[in-house]
Amino acid sequence: MSVPTPGGPAATTPQPTGRTTSRRAEVSRLAAQNVTLAYDQRVIAEQLSVDIPDNSFTVIVGPNACGKSTLLRALSRMLKPQAGSVLLDGSSISSQPAKKVARTLGLLPQSSTAPDGITVADLVSRGRYPHQGLLRQWSDEDERIVQESMDATGVGELGERYVDELSGGQRQRVWIAMALAQQTPLLLLDEPTTYLDIQHQIEVLDLCAQLHEEQGRTLVAVLHDLNHAARYASHIIAMRGGEVVAEGAPADVVTADLIERVFRLKCQIIDDPQTGTPLIIPAARTPRKAAVA
């Protein structure tokens, strides 16, 4: 699988204050307009607006508790905004039939729980349910798509295993396979590399890049690893305190100034020797002085 290089339109160089943006002129299929997001009375974000560029691999980054996963939940209709609206294909996502939304937008949540006693193949097959109906029952095509989705995520030989017998990394790949089997043009992934070792992290992100580049899917992922975000994303959204601080192509957004503003981390940015994308090198800890004899 190929590793993408930064793409998308140019962004304005981040300034010490305010929001840097490279928002595209055309209307995107998925957008949040002036949303207020909260859990009960705890407000996470107010007047938040985001347009997801079509056919992009958008990665949302930011420190813990900045609202990344909350925004993703709102975009997927898992969290209803207290104000404002999330638009899917130009109309409010909350007003659209659930099955229609599920044929357009797939979600891999941060933590998922499988029913007791379910096999890998049965769980991945659930990704095909939005495509079933009175006039369309399970078909050979559904069977093929399920197997291809399992093969693509490296769980093709685990079909008869019970999900609760698998390791955390294996379970994560099974959930990704189910999302792939849904075959939606929009795919949202909340920390898809959780529980995975470095090899499987790269395999999953390579797979996401392939879905974006070769199949033209629009992907939106929340990632904690900034270097992964810079290497794989075509569009980055950086958040802090429930606000979008900057967005645009990785080469334009990932700067030492932005990293210090958003993450309170001093660093140096160099070119990744493999891809040419920004590579973040955190500043070294100041060496302790030698003890005086």
Residue pairs with C-beta under 8 A, 6 or more apart in sequence:
1 203
1 206
1 207
1 209
1 210
2 206
2 209
2 210
2 213
3 206
3 209
3 231
3 232
3 274
3 275
4 57
4 209
4 212
4 213
4 231
4 232
4 234
4 275
5 275
5 276
5 277
6 230
6 233
6 234
6 249
6 250
6 251
6 277
6 278
7 56
7 234
7 235
7 249
8 22
8 53
8 56
8 234
8 235
8 248
8 249
9 22
9 24
9 248
9 249
10 22
10 248
10 249
10 252
11 20
11 21
11 22
11 246
11 247
11 248
11 249
11 252
11 253
12 20
12 21
12 22
12 248
12 252
13 20
13 252
13 255
14 20
14 245
14 246
14 253
14 255
14 257
14 258
14 261
16 257
16 261
19 243
19 244
19 245
19 246
19 247
20 245
20 246
20 247
20 248
20 253
20 258
21 244
21 246
21 247
21 248
22 235
22 247
22 248
22 249
22 252
23 51
23 247
24 51
24 53
26 54
27 51
27 90
28 51
28 52
28 53
28 54
29 52
29 54
29 88
29 89
29 185
29 186
29 218
30 51
30 52
30 75
30 86
30 87
30 88
30 105
30 186
30 218
30 220
31 49
31 50
31 51
31 52
31 86
31 87
32 48
32 49
32 50
32 71
32 74
32 75
32 81
32 84
32 85
32 86
32 87
33 49
33 84
33 85
33 86
33 87
34 47
34 48
34 49
34 83
34 84
34 85
35 45
35 47
35 48
35 49
35 74
35 81
35 83
35 84
35 85
35 86
36 43
36 45
36 46
36 47
36 48
36 81
36 82
36 83
36 84
37 43
37 44
37 45
37 48
37 67
37 70
37 71
37 74
37 79
37 81
37 82
37 242
38 44
38 82
39 70
43 82
43 242
44 67
44 70
44 242
45 67
45 70
45 71
45 242
45 243
46 83
46 242
47 84
48 67
48 71
48 84
48 242
48 243
48 244
49 84
49 244
50 71
50 75
50 237
50 244
50 247
52 58
52 75
52 186
52 218
52 220
53 218
53 234
53 235
54 218
55 212
55 216
55 217
55 218
56 212
56 218
56 219
56 234
56 235
57 208
57 209
57 212
57 219
57 221
57 232
57 233
57 234
57 235
58 218
58 219
58 220
58 221
58 233
58 234
58 235
58 236
58 237
59 220
59 221
59 222
59 223
59 229
59 232
59 233
59 235
59 236
59 237
60 68
60 71
60 72
60 220
60 221
60 222
60 223
60 236
60 237
60 239
61 68
61 222
61 223
61 224
61 226
61 229
61 236
61 237
61 238
61 239
61 262
62 68
62 238
62 239
62 240
62 245
62 262
62 263
63 240
63 262
63 263
63 264
66 239
66 240
66 241
66 242
67 239
67 241
67 242
67 243
68 222
68 239
69 110
69 190
69 191
69 222
70 79
71 239
72 107
72 188
72 190
72 220
72 222
73 79
73 109
73 190
74 80
74 81
74 86
75 86
75 188
75 220
76 105
76 107
76 188
77 86
77 93
77 94
77 101
77 105
78 107
78 109
80 94
85 92
85 93
85 94
86 92
86 93
86 94
87 93
88 96
88 101
88 104
88 105
89 104
93 101
99 130
102 129
102 130
102 182
102 184
103 130
103 131
103 182
103 184
104 184
104 185
104 186
105 184
105 186
105 187
105 188
106 127
106 179
106 180
106 182
106 183
106 184
106 186
106 187
106 188
107 179
107 187
107 188
107 189
107 190
108 175
108 176
108 179
108 187
108 188
108 189
108 190
108 192
109 190
110 190
110 191
110 194
110 222
112 175
114 123
114 163
114 164
114 171
114 174
116 164
117 162
117 164
118 162
118 163
119 159
119 160
119 161
119 162
119 163
120 150
120 155
120 158
120 159
120 160
120 161
120 162
120 163
120 166
120 174
120 177
121 146
121 150
121 159
121 160
123 163
123 174
123 175
123 178
124 146
124 149
124 150
124 155
124 159
124 174
124 177
124 178
124 181
125 142
125 146
125 181
126 178
126 181
127 146
127 149
127 177
127 178
127 179
127 180
127 181
127 182
127 183
128 138
128 142
128 145
128 146
128 181
128 182
130 182
131 142
131 183
132 138
145 181
145 183
146 181
147 156
147 159
149 177
149 178
149 180
149 181
150 156
150 158
150 159
150 174
150 177
152 177
152 180
152 207
153 173
153 174
153 176
153 177
153 180
153 204
153 207
154 173
154 200
154 203
155 170
155 173
155 174
155 177
158 166
158 170
158 174
163 171
163 174
166 174
167 195
168 195
169 195
169 196
169 197
169 200
171 195
172 192
172 193
172 194
172 195
172 196
172 204
173 196
173 200
173 204
176 189
176 192
176 204
176 207
179 187
179 189
180 187
180 211
184 217
185 216
185 217
185 218
186 217
186 218
186 219
186 220
187 211
187 217
187 218
187 219
187 220
188 219
188 220
188 221
189 208
189 219
189 220
189 221
189 222
190 221
190 222
191 221
191 222
191 223
191 224
192 204
192 205
192 208
192 221
192 223
193 200
193 201
193 204
193 205
193 223
193 225
193 228
196 204
201 225
201 228
205 228
205 231
205 232
208 219
208 221
208 232
209 232
211 217
211 219
212 218
212 219
212 234
223 229
226 254
226 259
226 263
226 280
227 272
227 279
227 280
229 236
229 250
229 254
230 236
230 250
230 254
230 272
230 277
230 278
230 279
230 280
231 250
231 272
231 275
231 277
233 250
234 249
234 250
235 247
235 248
235 249
236 246
236 247
236 248
236 249
236 250
236 253
236 254
237 244
237 246
237 247
238 244
238 245
238 246
238 247
238 253
238 258
238 262
239 245
239 262
240 261
240 262
245 258
245 261
245 262
246 253
246 258
246 262
247 253
250 277
250 278
251 277
251 278
254 269
254 278
254 280
255 269
255 278
256 266
256 267
256 268
256 269
259 265
259 267
259 269
259 280
260 266
260 267
265 282
265 283
266 282
266 283
267 280
267 281
267 282
267 283
268 280
268 281
268 283
269 278
269 279
269 280
269 281
270 278
270 279
270 281
271 277
271 278
271 279
272 278
272 279
273 279
